[in-house]
Every structure is written in structure tokens, then in C-alpha cells.
Amino acid sequence: MSSITQVSSYSQYLSLVRNLSNGQNNVDTLSQQLTTGKKSTDLNAYGTDTQKLLDLRSEMARRDNYIQNIDTASPRVKATDKVLTALEKMASDWQSSNLMPFQPGPPSITSAYNANSDAMKVAVDTTKSTLTVGARYTVTSVPSQTGVNGSFDVTVTDGLGGKTTRTLNLKTTPPSDGKGYNFTMSGGPGDGTVLNLNFDKLSAASNSSFTVAFPQADQMKDRAEGAMRDIQEYMNQRFGDRYLFAGSRYSQEPVTNLMATKQTSKVTFNGAVTNANDYFEMTVNGKTFGYQIQAGDPKTLTFIAQTLSTQINAASPALPMTVSTANGIITLIGNDPGQSFTVTSRVQNAATVQNSTDTASTTQTPTATLPQIQRFTLNGANVDIGDTFEFEVAVGDVDDPYNQKYYAAHPNEPKDLPPYQSYKVSYTVSDTDYAAGTTTVSAVADKLRQQFAATKPQPPVTIDAVGSGAGIALTSTTNLDPNHPSRTQLFTTTAKVTNGSLDNTISVATLPPEADPITDVPYVDPPNLPFYDTEYLTKGTNPDAYRKSQVSIDDGLNITYGVSADEKGFQTLVQAFRMARVAATHPGQYTEYIGKSRELMAQANDELRSIHSKVASDMATLDSTKSSHTDAKATLTDRIAGIEGIDQTEVAARLSTSMNTLQAAYTVAGQTKRLSLLNFLS
């Protein structure tokens, strides 16, 4: 073969190789177009449409960025919308009388416990009383400091800081305020309330107690506290990596306990006087303080309250509270809202003496020449303050006051017997007399002798002289009348001792929350943190707490969205529920407080609607703007597709043809590959 023929054959071979390469490139290009739906991924392929395509792509990216911003903000705004809807419904529902009754309902009072019903027996007239919820009323009677012997200073405490004293004498002083006696409380949440008490007995020192509850008001209080817990949970809602109502404090829970107040506990010393060796003890936050009354100490509850208060204030390290005392009541107030402390107490009263008297006996029977003598003895070495000793001398027959039965039984005797008459004396050991030396039954017997000797009109019986000891002798001033030989005695004597019960007690109670002041929420720049904010105690103000989020959703359109926990509507709503709780714990002022709570509920509802309307407006703006961007993207997609797009049917057909051509070329190439170089050159 000539060299020319050889060169020609080689040229054909190279042409075949080029055809294979071009065919493969053509198949690759068509495959890429079919896969991407675009004519080319190389901008150079679009020629004069290149800049237009770049502009369209830039516009598409801008729209995508705005939609992404909206998609980030919208879920948070919608979550805020749901919370506000729930809070609005809560404020609206609570204006109903079903949840917030107009009245506190009837009280429930435990039966009065009378420590010594022979000395004092008390009953409560609820129809004439205004009572305090949660109160434990203690009624204590002691010999009066100012009234005549037989009068008693009756002190009533409610265990919540209220106290009042009134002097009573059932023998001489009828109630001046209708049936029963009114006791108007002074101090504490029950200030001004009236307790109407009936005394079936009041003859010696003693105490009674009973507790008060208002079931309907208690139920409302529980509902209000449950609602506040719900509000706290709503306002601490978290969405994604942030709290909805925390401002820009993304990871800071905004709201702490909505019911938090400074704890106020009252320690009430119930009673009137103390005795030597009485022991009083209080334990505050695990620290114990105690004092035993000494012989030379003042025997008042004010003294022991002041002594224990001084000890508590001197504690080291100092307790986190303010401690003060007044009128025998210790007040402990925590330093910070939500900070709780524990208080317990006990009293060990000194041993008391149980005095008695034996039955009066006739030691000399009357005759025509001898008077009648009767005698009885007061038993027990010493006496206690508040013990009452009494005896009664009766001339005649109480069952036959005018002797008619006697005359009928003895028709022959003259009808000149005196009518029935009794002479009664009573003495109660007062703290003044006790301090002056009336500490034994002999001294008490002398007090009774003095009273009987001063009886007017003078009884037909004399008493033995002062200083005769614990035994009292009574002698008739006349002898037995011989005209009435059937009579065996001229008088009868009965004696009685009512042991006083001056056991002191201590009541410990945590006061119900006080009402918040009804004032407009002050706004300053920057705003103050509300009391329920988690940073309220540590910072007071924090701009991050109210700073809202801002997002760009279109050219020249930035939207500030979100709600912070310091909004006035939230503060008003919380205040409304706190006021409802105060109403439930202050039945005496229920109408006033519940009216304020209803007013605040309505105000909170309006303010929440105002907040909600801004959120709803933001949500509508986000939705409408996103729709606008979505529509614009559809138009851009069409325009870009007009430049970049392919006819998939046409490309598929061309790809099929190209692949067939390529396959044929490869077949030829395969045959050529079987030629050796030697054969090819020969």
C-alpha cells in the first residue's frame, strides 16, 4: 500500500475518534438538559439573555430571603396570637358570677371548745357577726383589772393580728348590744370585724376557741390561684430557642411566681397574764428561741412577746425577715417576695392548783337556848389567779318560799316564819390581790368573810372573824323558836369552788395576701420590670426585657413583632386575679375587693384586645406579604423558564437520536480496534 493510502486511512481513523468524542459530548449535554430542565448551567450559553437571567435570579433570591424571614417570624406571631386568645377568654370568663361570686357565702364555724365550761361557756351568733376567713378565735377571761370583783376582762384574739378586750359581769351587767356581746376586732386583716358572743357562764378564768372558714370563698381562692398558675405558664411559653414574652432575653424565663408576696406571719399569745415558771418557745426557720418566766418578771404576755422578739432579732446569722411586736403579738415579715419561712411554737404552763370545798355540815344543832352553827372548809394550800370561791346562806326553804307547805303541814303553829331569803358572796382571785398576798385558801376565806360581813341587808347569820383560817363558821343570830318545834335548822349553807384555767396558748398564722394598690401602672423609659419578672429583685430595669424582634419582609418594609411580659395588659390581668384572691381571704371587705377585681378584669380584657389587635395586624401583614412574594416568585419562575427552559419532548427525541448515532460510531470503532498496527501500515 502506498504511503498516500496509508495516510488517508489514518485520517479516517482520527475522524472516527473525533466523531465518537463529539457524539458523547452531545449525549452528555442533552442528558444534563433533560435532568436540570435548563438549556445550560453555563451562563455563557445564553448570550444576550445572560444579564436578564442574572437580574431575574437576583430578584428570585431576594424574594426567597423575604419569605424565609417571614417563615421565621410567622410561627412565633401565631403562637403569641394563641396565648393572647386564651388570656382574653380567661379575663372574659372571670367576669361571670359563676367563677367570681358577688358574695363570699356563709361561714362555717367549728363548735366552740370550752376548756372549762363551769368557768366560761361561749357560743357564737353568726347572724350578728362578721368573721374573718382562716381565723382561729380564742376567748380568754381573767379577773378584771378595773371592775368590781366578779367582773372579767374578756379578750378575743383571731390569731391573725386582731385583738380586743371588753369587761363583763354577767351578774350585774346585761348586754347593751342586744342578745350577746359584740367584740370589735382591732388589727390585722380582720380589723373592724364584729364577733357576737353569748356567755352561758362566766364565773372564773378560762378560755374557749373556735375556727372559721368560708367554703365558697375558699373555692374561689383556689380557682384564682389556679388561674394565676395558668397565666404564669402561658407567659413562660417557649417557641424554639426562645421565650415568647421575654423580649430579647431569648433564654431567660420572664415570669416567676405570680402569687409571690412577702410572707407575713403573726404569732399571737393568747391569755392575759403569765405565771412564774411558764415556758414559751418559738422555732423560726429551724432556730429555737425560748424563755421561762421568773418570779420577778412582769406577768404579762406583752413582756414575753417582747423578750422572744428581741431574741429573734439578735439571731446570728440574722434571719431574712423583719420582726416586731405590739400588744402581745409578734409580727414576722419576710424580706423578699416569694421567700418563705417556717414558724412553730409551744407553751409549757406551770402547774396549777385544784382547789375544792367540802360540804357544809352543822356542827351545832339549834335549840331554844342555842344558835345553829355550820362549817365548811376551803381545801388546797395555794390558789391560782382566776379561781372563784363562793358560798350561799339560805334562810327558809327554796321549794316553799312563803312557807305555805309548812303551814299546811303544821296548822297549829303561828304563821310568822320569815320568807325564803338567800345571801350569796363570791370572790375571784385577781392578779392584783394575788400580787398583794392573796395566794392561799386562808387568805381567800378572809376575803369571803369580809364580803359576807358587809352584806346588805344584814343576814340573820354571823361569820367568824378574819384570820380564822381556811375553815369558815357561820352562826345564826337567833335560837330555835319554841313555837315551831318541828323545825330542825335555821339556815343551810352551800359552798363551791370554780377553778380558773389560765393556760396560755400561742397561735401561729400566715396572713393572707394584702391587696395591691389600685393605681395606674407607671411607665418610664426604660420601663420598670413588673414585680413578677424573674429579674425584678436583682435589676429593677432591663431594656432587653421589652425589646421586640424586628424583621425585614419587603423592600423598605420592616416589621417589629412580639409581646413582652411587662405589657400593661398582663400586669392588669395579674392584678385582677390577685385582687380576687384578696377578696376571698377578706370576707369582711369582699364586696369592695371583688368589685375592684371585676373592674380590673374588664380593663385587662380591653388592654389585651389592644395588644392582640397589633399581633393580629402583624400576622395579617406577614401572611399578605408572603402571598405577594409567592405570587412574584411564580412570575419570576415563568420568566426564567422562558430563558432557561427546554422542551423536554424535543430534548428526549434528540437524546435518543444522538445515543443511536453514538452507538453506531462505537460499533465501527470496535471493528477498527481489531486491526493491528502492522496490518494497518501494510
C-alpha positions in Angstrom: 0.0 0.0 0.0 1.3 3.4 -0.9 2.0 6.0 1.7 -0.8 8.2 0.5 -3.3 5.4 1.0 -1.9 4.8 4.5 -2.2 8.5 5.5 -5.8 8.5 4.2 -6.7 5.5 6.3 -5.2 7.1 9.4 -7.0 10.3 8.7 -10.3 8.4 8.6 -9.4 6.8 11.9 -8.8 10.2 13.6 -12.1 11.4 12.2 -13.8 8.5 13.7 -12.3 9.3 17.1 -13.5 12.9 16.8 -17.0 11.8 15.9 -17.1 9.5 19.0 -16.0 12.4 21.2 -18.5 14.8 19.8 -21.2 12.3 19.9 -20.5 11.6 23.6 -20.5 15.3 24.4 -23.7 15.8 22.6 -25.3 12.9 24.6 -24.0 14.4 27.9 -25.3 17.9 27.1 -28.8 16.6 26.2 -28.8 14.3 29.3 -27.9 17.4 31.5 -30.7 19.4 29.9 -33.2 16.7 30.5 -32.1 16.3 34.1 -32.0 20.0 35.0 -34.7 21.3 32.8 -32.4 24.0 31.7 -30.7 24.7 28.4 -27.4 25.1 30.2 -25.8 25.7 33.6 -23.2 27.9 31.9 -24.3 31.5 31.7 -22.2 31.9 28.5 -24.7 29.7 26.7 -27.4 32.4 26.9 -25.7 35.1 25.0 -27.6 38.4 25.1 -30.1 37.0 27.7 -27.3 36.5 30.2 -27.8 39.8 32.1 -31.6 39.4 32.0 -31.2 36.0 33.5 -28.9 37.3 36.3 -31.4 40.0 37.2 -34.2 37.5 37.3 -32.2 35.2 39.5 -31.3 38.1 41.9 -34.9 39.1 42.2 -35.8 35.4 42.9 -33.1 35.2 45.7 -34.4 38.5 47.2 -37.9 37.2 47.3 -36.7 33.9 48.8 -34.9 35.7 51.5 -38.0 37.7 52.5 -40.1 34.6 52.5 -37.5 32.9 54.8 -37.7 35.9 57.2 -41.5 35.7 57.2 -41.4 31.9 57.8 -39.1 32.5 60.8 -41.4 35.2 62.3 -44.8 33.9 61.5 -44.9 30.8 63.8 -43.8 33.0 66.8 -46.5 35.5 66.0 -49.1 32.8 65.6 -48.1 31.2 68.9 -48.4 34.6 70.6 -51.8 35.0 69.0 -53.0 31.7 70.6 -51.7 32.7 74.0 -53.4 36.1 73.8 -56.7 34.4 72.7 -56.5 32.2 75.8 -55.8 35.1 78.2 -58.6 37.2 76.7 -61.0 34.3 77.2 -59.8 33.9 80.8 -60.4 37.6 81.6 -63.8 37.5 79.9 -64.9 34.3 81.7 -63.9 35.5 85.1 -66.3 38.4 84.9 -69.0 35.8 85.4 -70.6 35.3 88.8 -70.1 31.5 88.5 -66.3 32.0 88.8 -66.3 35.2 90.9 -69.5 35.3 93.1 -70.8 38.6 94.3 -70.8 37.3 98.0 -68.3 35.2 100.0 -71.0 32.8 101.0 -72.0 31.6 104.5 -69.2 30.9 107.1 -68.5 27.5 108.5 -67.6 27.7 112.2 -66.4 24.8 114.4 -68.2 24.3 117.6 -66.6 26.4 120.4 -64.2 24.4 122.5 -64.7 25.5 126.1 -61.7 24.5 128.2 -63.7 24.7 131.4 -67.4 25.0 130.8 -68.0 25.5 134.6 -65.9 28.7 134.4 -66.9 30.0 131.0 -69.2 28.7 128.3 -69.3 30.6 125.0 -71.4 30.4 121.9 -71.2 32.4 118.6 -74.1 34.1 116.9 -73.1 34.1 113.2 -76.1 36.1 112.2 -74.8 39.1 114.1 -71.1 38.5 113.4 -68.8 39.5 110.6 -66.0 36.9 110.6 -62.5 36.6 109.1 -61.6 33.6 107.0 -58.9 31.5 108.4 -59.2 33.0 111.8 -58.8 30.9 115.0 -60.6 32.9 117.6 -59.5 32.5 121.2 -61.7 33.9 124.0 -59.9 34.4 127.4 -61.5 35.6 130.6 -59.5 36.8 133.6 -60.5 38.8 136.7 -61.0 42.4 135.7 -58.3 44.9 136.4 -60.8 47.8 136.8 -64.2 46.3 137.5 -65.6 45.0 140.8 -64.8 41.6 142.0 -66.8 39.2 139.9 -66.2 41.2 136.7 -64.0 39.7 134.0 -61.8 41.2 131.3 -62.7 39.1 128.2 -60.1 39.2 125.5 -60.7 37.9 122.0 -57.9 37.2 119.5 -58.2 36.0 115.9 -54.7 34.6 115.5 -54.2 37.0 112.6 -53.1 40.1 114.5 -56.6 41.1 115.7 -57.3 41.6 119.4 -59.9 43.3 121.6 -60.9 43.3 125.3 -64.2 44.0 127.0 -65.1 43.9 130.7 -68.2 41.8 131.5 -70.1 40.9 134.7 -73.0 38.6 134.0 -74.4 39.2 137.4 -74.8 42.9 137.2 -74.3 44.0 133.5 -76.8 42.8 130.9 -75.7 43.1 127.3 -76.0 46.6 126.0 -75.9 45.4 122.4 -78.8 43.1 122.2 -78.6 39.4 123.0 -75.0 38.6 123.3 -72.0 40.9 123.5 -70.2 42.4 120.5 -66.4 42.3 120.3 -65.0 44.6 117.5 -61.6 43.3 116.4 -58.7 45.7 116.0 -55.6 45.0 113.9 -54.7 42.5 111.2 -56.8 41.5 108.2 -59.9 41.2 110.5 -59.7 44.8 111.6 -63.2 46.1 112.2 -65.0 42.8 112.1 -67.5 42.1 114.8 -67.9 38.9 116.9 -71.1 38.5 118.7 -70.7 36.1 121.7 -73.2 34.6 124.1 -72.0 33.7 127.5 -73.9 30.9 129.2 -71.4 31.0 132.0 -68.7 33.4 133.1 -67.7 32.8 136.6 -63.9 32.2 136.6 -60.9 32.5 134.4 -60.9 30.2 131.4 -60.6 30.1 127.6 -62.6 29.0 124.6 -61.7 28.7 120.9 -63.2 28.0 117.5 -62.1 28.4 113.9 -63.8 30.0 110.9 -63.9 29.1 107.2 -65.8 30.3 104.2 -66.1 27.3 101.8 -67.5 29.3 98.8 -64.7 31.9 99.2 -62.1 29.2 99.7 -63.2 27.6 96.4 -62.9 30.9 94.6 -59.5 31.4 96.1 -58.4 28.0 94.8 -59.7 28.8 91.3 -58.0 32.2 91.3 -54.7 30.7 92.3 -55.1 28.0 89.6 -55.8 30.8 87.0 -52.6 32.6 88.1 -50.6 29.4 87.6 -52.1 29.1 84.1 -51.2 32.7 83.3 -47.6 32.1 84.5 -47.4 29.0 82.2 -48.8 31.0 79.3 -46.4 33.8 79.8 -43.5 31.4 80.0 -44.3 29.8 76.7 -41.2 28.8 74.7 -41.0 28.6 70.9 -37.9 27.1 69.5 -34.8 28.6 71.1 -36.6 31.5 72.9 -39.3 32.5 75.2 -42.2 34.3 73.5 -42.6 37.1 76.1 -39.0 37.6 77.3 -38.2 40.4 74.9 -34.7 39.8 73.6 -33.7 37.8 76.6 -34.0 34.7 74.4 -33.1 32.1 77.1 -34.4 33.9 80.1 -37.8 32.7 81.5 -39.6 36.0 82.0 -42.1 35.3 84.7 -41.7 34.0 88.2 -44.4 33.1 90.8 -47.4 35.5 90.2 -48.7 34.8 93.7 -45.4 35.8 95.4 -45.8 38.2 98.3 -43.7 39.0 101.3 -44.7 36.4 103.8 -46.3 37.9 106.9 -46.8 35.6 109.9 -48.4 36.6 113.2 -47.6 34.9 116.5 -50.4 35.6 118.9 -50.0 35.0 122.6 -53.5 34.1 123.9 -54.3 34.7 127.5 -53.9 37.6 129.8 -51.2 37.0 132.5 -48.4 34.6 132.9 -47.3 32.6 135.9 -43.8 32.0 137.3 -42.2 29.0 135.5 -44.4 29.3 132.4 -42.2 28.4 129.5 -42.7 29.9 126.0 -40.9 28.7 122.9 -40.8 29.7 119.2 -38.9 28.0 116.4 -38.2 30.1 113.3 -36.5 28.5 110.3 -35.2 25.8 112.5 -33.7 28.1 115.2 -35.3 27.8 118.6 -35.9 30.7 121.0 -37.4 30.3 124.4 -37.9 31.9 127.8 -39.2 30.8 131.2 -41.0 33.3 133.3 -39.1 34.2 136.5 -40.6 35.2 139.8 -39.6 38.8 139.4 -40.6 39.2 135.7 -43.7 41.2 134.7 -46.5 38.7 134.4 -47.8 40.0 131.0 -48.0 38.5 127.6 -46.5 41.7 126.2 -43.3 41.0 128.2 -42.9 37.5 126.9 -43.6 38.7 123.3 -41.0 41.4 123.6 -38.5 39.0 125.1 -38.8 36.5 122.3 -38.8 39.2 119.6 -35.6 40.5 121.0 -34.0 37.1 120.9 -35.1 36.5 117.3 -33.7 39.9 116.2 -30.4 39.1 117.8 -30.0 35.8 116.0 -26.7 35.2 114.2 -26.6 34.9 111.3 -29.6 37.2 111.0 -32.9 35.7 109.8 -34.2 37.0 106.5 -37.1 38.9 108.0 -38.3 41.9 110.0 -39.5 41.1 113.5 -41.6 43.4 115.6 -44.1 43.1 118.5 -47.1 45.0 119.8 -49.9 44.2 122.1 -48.7 40.7 122.8 -48.4 39.8 119.1 -45.2 39.2 117.2 -45.1 40.0 113.5 -42.6 38.4 111.2 -42.3 39.8 107.6 -40.0 38.2 105.0 -37.5 40.4 103.3 -38.3 39.4 99.7 -41.5 38.3 97.8 -41.8 34.6 97.4 -39.3 33.9 100.2 -41.0 31.6 102.7 -40.1 30.7 106.3 -41.4 28.4 109.0 -42.7 29.2 112.4 -43.8 26.9 115.2 -44.4 27.4 118.9 -45.3 25.8 122.1 -46.1 26.7 125.7 -45.4 24.7 128.9 -47.7 26.2 131.5 -46.7 25.9 135.2 -48.7 23.5 137.3 -51.9 24.9 138.7 -53.7 24.1 142.0 -57.0 22.3 142.0 -58.9 23.8 145.0 -62.2 22.4 146.4 -64.5 22.8 149.3 -66.1 20.2 151.5 -69.9 20.0 152.1 -71.1 22.4 154.8 -72.0 20.5 158.0 -74.0 21.5 161.0 -71.6 21.5 164.0 -74.3 22.7 166.5 -78.0 21.9 166.1 -80.2 24.8 167.1 -82.3 24.6 170.3 -84.4 27.1 172.2 -81.2 28.1 174.0 -78.5 27.5 171.4 -77.9 29.0 167.9 -77.2 26.9 164.8 -73.6 26.7 163.6 -72.5 25.4 160.3 -69.0 25.0 159.0 -67.2 24.3 155.7 -63.5 24.3 154.7 -61.7 25.5 151.6 -59.2 22.8 150.5 -55.8 23.2 149.0 -52.8 25.1 150.2 -52.5 27.7 147.5 -54.8 29.3 144.9 -54.5 30.4 141.3 -55.3 33.7 139.7 -58.8 33.4 138.2 -60.1 30.9 140.8 -63.6 31.8 142.0 -64.8 30.8 145.5 -68.4 31.3 146.6 -70.9 30.3 149.3 -74.5 30.9 149.8 -76.5 31.0 153.0 -80.3 30.3 152.6 -82.8 31.1 155.3 -86.0 29.1 154.7 -86.9 26.6 152.0 -86.3 27.4 148.4 -89.1 25.0 147.4 -91.5 26.6 149.9 -90.5 30.3 149.7 -93.5 31.6 151.7 -93.8 28.6 154.0 -97.3 27.6 152.7 -96.4 23.9 152.6 -95.0 24.1 156.1 -98.2 25.9 157.5 -100.4 23.3 155.8 -98.4 20.5 157.5 -98.4 22.3 160.8 -101.7 24.1 161.1 -101.4 24.7 164.8 -98.2 26.7 164.6 -98.2 30.5 164.1 -97.7 31.9 160.6 -94.8 34.1 161.5 -91.8 32.4 159.8 -89.6 34.7 157.5 -89.9 34.1 153.8 -87.1 32.4 151.9 -84.0 34.6 151.5 -80.6 33.7 150.3 -77.3 35.6 150.9 -74.5 34.8 148.4 -71.0 36.0 148.3 -68.3 35.3 145.7 -64.7 36.1 145.3 -62.4 35.7 142.3 -58.6 35.8 142.9 -57.3 38.7 140.8 -53.7 39.3 139.8 -53.7 42.4 141.9 -54.8 40.7 145.0 -52.5 37.7 144.2 -49.5 40.1 144.0 -50.6 41.6 147.3 -50.6 38.3 149.1 -53.9 36.6 148.4 -52.2 33.3 147.5 -53.7 30.8 150.0 -57.1 29.5 150.7 -56.9 31.1 154.2 -56.5 34.5 152.6 -59.4 33.7 150.2 -61.5 32.7 153.2 -60.8 36.1 154.8 -62.0 37.8 151.6 -65.2 35.9 151.8 -65.6 36.8 155.5 -65.2 40.4 154.7 -67.8 40.3 151.9 -70.3 38.4 154.0 -69.9 40.7 157.0 -70.6 43.7 154.7 -73.8 42.1 153.1 -76.8 44.4 153.0 -79.3 43.8 154.3 -77.6 42.1 157.2 -78.4 38.3 157.2 -79.6 36.6 160.4 -76.3 34.8 160.4 -72.8 35.9 161.5 -69.5 34.7 160.2 -66.3 34.0 162.2 -63.6 36.6 162.4 -61.0 37.4 159.8 -57.9 35.3 160.4 -59.8 32.1 161.4 -58.1 30.1 158.7 -59.4 28.1 155.7 -62.5 26.8 157.6 -65.4 29.2 157.7 -68.0 29.0 160.6 -71.5 30.5 160.3 -73.7 31.1 163.4 -77.4 32.0 163.4 -78.2 35.2 165.3 -81.3 33.6 166.9 -82.2 30.3 168.6 -84.8 27.8 167.7 -88.3 29.3 168.1 -90.3 27.1 170.6 -93.5 28.0 168.7 -92.1 25.9 165.8 -90.8 22.8 167.4 -90.9 20.9 164.1 -88.0 22.9 162.6 -84.6 21.3 162.8 -82.4 24.1 161.3 -82.5 27.8 160.8 -80.3 28.1 157.7 -78.5 26.0 155.2 -75.1 26.6 153.6 -73.7 25.6 150.2 -70.1 26.3 149.0 -68.5 26.0 145.6 -65.1 26.5 144.0 -64.7 27.1 140.3 -61.0 26.6 139.4 -59.9 29.1 136.8 -57.9 27.9 133.8 -55.3 30.4 132.8 -53.4 28.1 130.5 -51.8 30.4 127.9 -51.6 29.3 124.3 -49.8 30.6 121.1 -51.4 30.8 117.7 -49.2 31.0 114.6 -50.8 32.0 111.3 -49.5 33.2 107.9 -51.6 36.2 106.9 -53.5 36.1 103.6 -52.1 38.4 100.9 -52.9 42.1 101.2 -54.5 44.0 98.3 -52.3 45.6 95.7 -52.7 49.4 95.5 -55.2 50.3 92.8 -53.1 52.7 90.7 -52.2 53.0 87.1 -49.1 51.0 86.1 -46.3 53.6 85.9 -44.4 53.7 82.7 -41.0 55.2 82.5 -38.2 54.9 79.9 -36.9 52.3 80.1 -39.9 50.7 81.7 -39.6 49.2 85.2 -39.8 45.4 85.4 -43.1 44.2 86.9 -42.9 42.6 90.3 -43.3 39.1 88.8 -40.4 39.4 86.5 -37.6 37.0 87.3 -35.1 39.9 87.3 -37.3 42.2 89.4 -35.3 41.9 92.6 -31.9 41.9 91.0 -32.1 44.5 88.3 -35.3 46.6 88.5 -35.0 47.6 84.9 -33.6 45.8 81.8 -34.1 47.1 78.3 -33.8 43.6 76.9 -37.0 42.6 78.7 -39.2 44.8 76.5 -37.1 45.0 73.3 -39.0 43.3 70.5 -37.8 41.5 67.4 -37.6 43.2 64.0 -37.6 41.5 60.6 -37.4 42.8 57.0 -40.2 41.4 54.9 -40.0 43.6 51.8 -38.2 46.5 50.2 -38.5 49.3 52.7 -40.8 47.3 55.0 -39.5 46.2 58.4 -42.0 44.9 61.0 -41.4 44.9 64.7 -43.3 42.0 66.3 -43.7 40.2 69.6 -45.1 41.0 73.0 -43.2 41.4 76.2 -44.2 40.3 79.7 -44.2 43.8 81.0 -47.2 44.9 78.9 -49.7 46.8 80.9 -52.5 44.4 79.9 -50.6 41.5 81.5 -49.9 43.5 84.7 -53.6 44.5 85.0 -54.7 40.9 84.5 -52.4 39.6 87.2 -53.5 42.4 89.5 -57.2 41.5 88.8 -56.6 37.9 89.9 -54.5 38.9 92.9 -57.4 41.1 93.9 -59.9 38.2 93.6 -57.6 36.2 95.9 -57.6 39.0 98.4 -61.4 39.2 98.3 -61.6 35.5 99.1 -59.4 35.9 102.1 -61.1 39.1 103.4 -64.9 38.3 103.7 -65.5 41.5 105.6 -64.3 43.5 102.6 -65.3 41.0 100.0 -67.8 43.3 98.2 -65.2 46.1 97.9 -62.4 43.9 96.7 -64.5 41.8 94.3 -65.8 44.9 92.7 -62.2 46.1 92.1 -61.3 42.7 90.7 -64.2 42.8 88.2 -63.2 46.3 87.2 -59.6 45.2 86.6 -60.8 42.1 84.7 -62.8 44.3 82.3 -59.8 46.7 81.9 -57.4 43.8 81.3 -59.7 42.4 78.7 -59.7 45.7 76.8 -55.9 46.1 77.1 -55.3 42.5 76.0 -57.5 43.1 72.9 -55.4 46.1 72.1 -52.3 44.1 72.3 -53.9 41.3 70.4 -55.0 43.6 67.6 -51.4 44.6 67.0 -50.4 40.9 66.9 -53.3 40.1 64.5 -52.3 43.0 62.3 -48.7 41.8 62.2 -49.9 38.3 61.4 -52.0 39.6 58.6 -49.2 41.7 57.2 -46.8 38.7 57.3 -49.4 36.5 55.5 -50.3 39.1 52.9 -46.6 39.9 52.2 -45.7 36.3 51.9 -48.5 35.8 49.4 -47.2 38.8 47.4 -43.7 37.3 47.4 -45.1 33.9 46.4 -47.0 35.3 43.5 -44.0 37.3 42.4 -41.9 34.2 42.6 -44.3 32.4 40.3 -44.0 35.1 37.7 -40.2 35.1 38.0 -40.1 31.4 37.7 -42.1 31.6 34.4 -39.8 34.3 33.1 -36.6 32.4 34.0 -38.1 29.3 32.5 -38.7 31.2 29.3 -34.9 31.8 29.0 -33.5 28.7 30.6 -36.3 26.2 29.9 -36.3 23.3 27.4 -38.9 21.3 25.5 -38.5 18.0 27.3 -40.1 16.0 24.4 -37.8 17.6 21.8 -34.7 17.0 24.0 -35.7 13.5 24.7 -36.0 12.8 21.0 -32.7 14.4 20.2 -31.1 12.5 23.0 -32.4 9.2 21.6 -31.1 10.0 18.1 -27.7 11.0 19.5 -27.4 7.9 21.5 -28.2 5.7 18.5 -25.6 7.6 16.4 -23.1 7.2 19.2 -23.8 3.6 19.4 -23.2 3.1 15.7 -19.9 5.0 15.9 -18.8 2.8 18.7 -19.6 -0.3 16.6 -17.3 1.0 13.8 -14.7 1.9 16.4 -14.8 -1.6 17.7 -14.2 -3.1 14.4 -11.3 -0.8 13.8 -9.8 -1.7 17.1 -9.3 -5.3 15.8 -6.8 -4.0 13.2 -3.1 -4.4 14.3 -0.7 -1.6 13.5 1.2 -3.9 11.3 -2.0 -4.7 9.3 -2.9 -1.0 9.3 0.5 0.0 7.9 0.9 -2.8 5.4 
